[in-house]
Amino acid sequence: MARKPNYDFERRERDRLKAIKVAEKAAAKREQRERDRAATPDQGDTLSDPRAEDS
């Protein structure tokens, strides 16, 4: 005989796994941003600001 479906549990489990995946992806993007910022030298605000070149 087939089991009785537990829709609430299955939905909570899918949502939990999806939240974990989203959090891992966000953490990876945050770490990559931090690595990129550390790798590029700080050139000052006037060079990185495109509006400053128009003045």
RAGIMO-V989693 format. One record per helix or strand of 3 or more residues. SS is the DSSP state (alpha for helix, beta for strand). FROM is the first residue (numbers start at 1). TO is the last residue. If there is no record, write none. Layout:
SS:FROM:TO
SS:FROM:TO
This chain:
alpha:7:39
alpha:45:48
alpha:50:54
